[in-house]
Amino acid sequence: MNKTLVIHHSKYGSSKAYGEAIAKTLNATAQSFKSLKNKDLKNADTLIYVAGVYISSIRGLKKLNKKLTNTNINTYIVGVGLGPKTTETLEKLKAHNEKALAPHTNPLYYFCGDFDVKTFSFLHRVMMKMLKKMLKNKADITEDEKYLLNAIENPVKQIDTSLTSELTNHIKE
Ligand SMILES: Cc1cc2nc3c(=O)[nH]c(=O)nc-3n(C[C@H](O)[C@H](O)[C@H](O)COP(=O)(O)O)c2cc1C
């Protein structure tokens, strides 16, 4: 026992970068969610799950919950998204993922990830093109929508792995 596992579920690399930084600080093993086998969970007592936020949902969290059924692993969930690192972002993320977060008693963590449409899959590029068109034609555009529109037009580089100390310090305490 006494093993810490860091699982990253990352489409474009941001959650992977955060997950690997967390694992390095904690002398833990980092692996992708796709490679996670039930036997990997057997000896773990702490698990940190780092995943991108897609259409307000923390990617793969429901699937993770299924894998964790009947285990007693102390789990930390980390969302990585485009939105700014504010209390409002965290609260919205919590509210949107309330059901999937219910089995987890530790606080939810949130870090800012990169966003570069050029690197996106064909489907995501099409989605962003449609979103851009819609937002450009919207009369009463909100601040959140302006932020998103700006990101669609200008790549955002905002990974800051030094932020992970707020989580790793908590775990080391
Ligand atoms: C289709 C799509 C939907 C997204 N939805 C959100 C969202 O609802 N909220 C958010 O903060 N970021 C959103 N993002 C931005 C991603 O969360 C961000 O790019 C993050 O860095 C991705 O992490 P990953 O590369 O580890 O998967 C979205 C990105 C894409 C491509």
The ligand as an SDF file (V2000), in Angstrom:
LIG
                    3D

 31 33  0  0  0  0  0  0  0  0999 V2000
  -14.7470   21.0490  -27.9960 C   0  0  0  0  0  0  0  0  0  0  0  0
  -14.1050   21.7570  -26.8330 C   0  0  0  0  0  0  0  0  0  0  0  0
  -14.8830   22.1380  -25.7620 C   0  0  0  0  0  0  0  0  0  0  0  0
  -14.3120   22.8070  -24.6740 C   0  0  0  0  0  0  0  0  0  0  0  0
  -15.1070   23.1960  -23.6350 N   0  0  0  0  0  0  0  0  0  0  0  0
  -14.5510   23.8870  -22.5830 C   0  0  0  0  0  0  0  0  0  0  0  0
  -15.3690   24.3250  -21.4990 C   0  0  0  0  0  0  0  0  0  0  0  0
  -16.5780   24.0770  -21.4460 O   0  0  0  0  0  0  0  0  0  0  0  0
  -14.7610   25.0070  -20.5040 N   0  0  0  0  0  0  0  0  0  0  0  0
  -13.4050   25.2830  -20.4990 C   0  0  0  0  0  0  0  0  0  0  0  0
  -12.9060   25.9360  -19.5600 O   0  0  0  0  0  0  0  0  0  0  0  0
  -12.6160   24.8580  -21.5090 N   0  0  0  0  0  0  0  0  0  0  0  0
  -13.1560   24.1700  -22.5390 C   0  0  0  0  0  0  0  0  0  0  0  0
  -12.3620   23.7320  -23.5720 N   0  0  0  0  0  0  0  0  0  0  0  0
  -10.9130   23.9950  -23.5180 C   0  0  0  0  0  0  0  0  0  0  0  0
  -10.1150   22.7890  -22.9780 C   0  0  0  0  0  0  0  0  0  0  0  0
  -10.5690   22.4160  -21.7020 O   0  0  0  0  0  0  0  0  0  0  0  0
   -8.6440   23.2100  -22.8830 C   0  0  0  0  0  0  0  0  0  0  0  0
   -8.1590   23.3700  -24.1930 O   0  0  0  0  0  0  0  0  0  0  0  0
   -7.7860   22.2310  -22.1040 C   0  0  0  0  0  0  0  0  0  0  0  0
   -6.4600   22.7270  -22.0740 O   0  0  0  0  0  0  0  0  0  0  0  0
   -7.8180   20.8370  -22.6760 C   0  0  0  0  0  0  0  0  0  0  0  0
   -7.0920   19.9480  -21.8660 O   0  0  0  0  0  0  0  0  0  0  0  0
   -6.4310   18.6120  -22.4780 P   0  0  0  0  0  0  0  0  0  0  0  0
   -5.5060   19.0720  -23.5870 O   0  0  0  0  0  0  0  0  0  0  0  0
   -5.6760   18.0350  -21.3470 O   0  0  0  0  0  0  0  0  0  0  0  0
   -7.5410   17.7330  -22.9550 O   0  0  0  0  0  0  0  0  0  0  0  0
  -12.9080   23.0720  -24.6660 C   0  0  0  0  0  0  0  0  0  0  0  0
  -12.1220   22.6630  -25.7610 C   0  0  0  0  0  0  0  0  0  0  0  0
  -12.7000   22.0060  -26.8260 C   0  0  0  0  0  0  0  0  0  0  0  0
  -11.8400   21.5700  -27.9780 C   0  0  0  0  0  0  0  0  0  0  0  0
  1  2  1  0
  2  3  1  0
  2 30  2  0
  3  4  2  0
  4  5  1  0
  4 28  1  0
  5  6  2  0
  6  7  1  0
  6 13  1  0
  7  8  2  0
  7  9  1  0
  9 10  1  0
 10 11  2  0
 10 12  1  0
 12 13  2  0
 13 14  1  0
 14 15  1  0
 14 28  1  0
 15 16  1  0
 16 17  1  0
 16 18  1  0
 18 19  1  0
 18 20  1  0
 20 21  1  0
 20 22  1  0
 22 23  1  0
 23 24  1  0
 24 25  2  0
 24 26  1  0
 24 27  1  0
 28 29  2  0
 29 30  1  0
 30 31  1  0
M  END
$$$$
